[in-house]
Amino acid sequence: MKTDRRKFISAALGSGALSAIESLGHAASPAENASHSALAGDPLRPQYHLLPAANWMNDPDVAIYWNGHYHLMYQYNPDGAYSGDKHWGHAISPDMVHWRHLPVALAPTPGGPDADGCYTGTAAINDGAVVALYTGVRAAPENEATIKSQTPMLRETQCLAVAADSDLRTWTKQGTPVISSPPPDLQVNGFRDPSPWRQGEWWYTVIASGIANEGGAVLLYRSRDLRAWEFLHIFSRRDRNGVAAFDPFNPWEVWECPEFFPLGDRHVLIFSTAGKTYWQSGRLDEEKMSFSREQAGILDYGSYYAAKTQLDKEGNRIIWGWIQETRPLDEFKAAGWAGMMSLPRVLTLTAKGRLRFRVADAVDSLRGHEQALTLNGDEQTIRRQINNLRIAGCCGEILLKARRTSGPFEVVLYAGEEDAVPCLTLAFDSKHPSQISADARPLSLALDENEELEFHLYADGSVIEVLVNGQVASTKRFYYSGRSSRDLRLQWKGPTGSIAGLSVWQLQPISQDRLTS
């Protein structure tokens, strides 16, 4: 399959400094080893999260609102449910919730700088056209390689493509890299994931990297025209004195998928490393183009990585993340699909520069009938109500508000009966009033004295996105055996007097067959 596709592209390209890459004429299609019916009938596949019809998905690439639609492109392997031949999948939506697959947007060009993969990039609007700055990779000898930890070693360069139509289906690539190598005086671990923005008369981009023996870093470049770039300086890096806002220290790490953007009265830098996505907020000195960090944290403590942001049609800053698989490779390869995109989350900053987030209001459109807990009964009646709550097919939303004054409690979720292994356990102990735990992992919160806890959960097939008071997020994958879907059940442990409110909604699927039309 791979060879035929590359022969087709090669025949279509011809020669020239600019090469037009047409879409491959198909949307993400089911892999040969997974039938349409098997994929559609898999109860572990989500029903309202975005993922391809089949095969592998990872990083979001382009997230943009353009010509009245939201476009989301992502790392995609058309050959199977494993990390392999990286193309850009493409989906379109009127509301960031209901998606339709479009043909593959970018594919490797034989002999080009992206011959071995179109890696992660970012879109911008320039002179009325959508452009994408992205990383192309190709096999290279050790003295040219920027990824030396695999065979073959790879050279990463930054490439440019311009959309040739209003639906962003067809792209024209520049035939040579716009940034062909890292700064010559830096020995780097990786050189990828550009993310450009316009500021005054200049374009700037951050690029993911790491300084050998020192740890992760973000490099800053600038350009007048998106084609000729100059390196300015290291924009952010791990604090060598140990105050890095996260552990563990790895001298060979890369701060992947960086993005830098204004939010409120500050700027925010995000990047991913060590399996997590981190944020820093602070002040930008626009004259020196230097960033001073004031606050820092983790965007999501669970299976969430390589975040990408965009502005929605109202100007809100939206963030997407890749939700990874946590089951063995053989299992998701056999299933024929791997990975999904998170729900869109709206980002804001507090007056002190702390990041806050919530799921976008558009997701509320999926709500069906609300099952609301009646709290004026006795203990036994309230527990019976909780035990009777159900989310069919693990496809729904839970909003729980709880007081922190009535002793410890636990909320336990099961896919099936109570004797099943819990999908998720959330716990609170009043001895630690500014902390909750998710599956026994303590997570700190900054709450006012009388502020209630608010747990907002979105369950979908084999994933639960958990947001607590808009401060802490943790995305959990869970898997069960069998080909029949299960209902999600709740169990409350502790005094029901702690409950201030509990609502459960069944959420409507965005397609009839779990494949997203």
Secondary structure as GFF3:
##gff-version 3
##sequence-region A 1 517
A	DSSP	alpha_helix	2	13	.	.	.	ID=ss1
A	DSSP	beta_strand	18	21	.	.	.	ID=ss2
A	DSSP	alpha_helix	36	40	.	.	.	ID=ss3
A	DSSP	beta_strand	55	66	.	.	.	ID=ss4
A	DSSP	beta_strand	69	77	.	.	.	ID=ss5
A	DSSP	beta_strand	87	93	.	.	.	ID=ss6
A	DSSP	beta_strand	100	106	.	.	.	ID=ss7
A	DSSP	beta_strand	118	126	.	.	.	ID=ss8
A	DSSP	beta_strand	129	139	.	.	.	ID=ss9
A	DSSP	beta_strand	154	163	.	.	.	ID=ss10
A	DSSP	beta_strand	171	174	.	.	.	ID=ss11
A	DSSP	beta_strand	188	199	.	.	.	ID=ss12
A	DSSP	beta_strand	202	211	.	.	.	ID=ss13
A	DSSP	beta_strand	215	223	.	.	.	ID=ss14
A	DSSP	beta_strand	229	237	.	.	.	ID=ss15
A	DSSP	beta_strand	256	263	.	.	.	ID=ss16
A	DSSP	beta_strand	266	273	.	.	.	ID=ss17
A	DSSP	beta_strand	276	285	.	.	.	ID=ss18
A	DSSP	beta_strand	290	300	.	.	.	ID=ss19
A	DSSP	beta_strand	305	311	.	.	.	ID=ss20
A	DSSP	beta_strand	317	323	.	.	.	ID=ss21
A	DSSP	alpha_helix	329	335	.	.	.	ID=ss22
A	DSSP	beta_strand	337	338	.	.	.	ID=ss23
A	DSSP	beta_strand	340	341	.	.	.	ID=ss24
A	DSSP	beta_strand	345	349	.	.	.	ID=ss25
A	DSSP	beta_strand	355	359	.	.	.	ID=ss26
A	DSSP	three_ten_helix	361	366	.	.	.	ID=ss27
A	DSSP	beta_strand	367	372	.	.	.	ID=ss28
A	DSSP	alpha_helix	379	388	.	.	.	ID=ss29
A	DSSP	three_ten_helix	392	394	.	.	.	ID=ss30
A	DSSP	beta_strand	395	402	.	.	.	ID=ss31
A	DSSP	beta_strand	409	415	.	.	.	ID=ss32
A	DSSP	beta_strand	424	428	.	.	.	ID=ss33
A	DSSP	beta_strand	435	438	.	.	.	ID=ss34
A	DSSP	beta_strand	441	444	.	.	.	ID=ss35
A	DSSP	beta_strand	453	460	.	.	.	ID=ss36
A	DSSP	beta_strand	463	468	.	.	.	ID=ss37
A	DSSP	beta_strand	472	477	.	.	.	ID=ss38
A	DSSP	beta_strand	488	493	.	.	.	ID=ss39
A	DSSP	three_ten_helix	496	498	.	.	.	ID=ss40
A	DSSP	beta_strand	499	507	.	.	.	ID=ss41
###
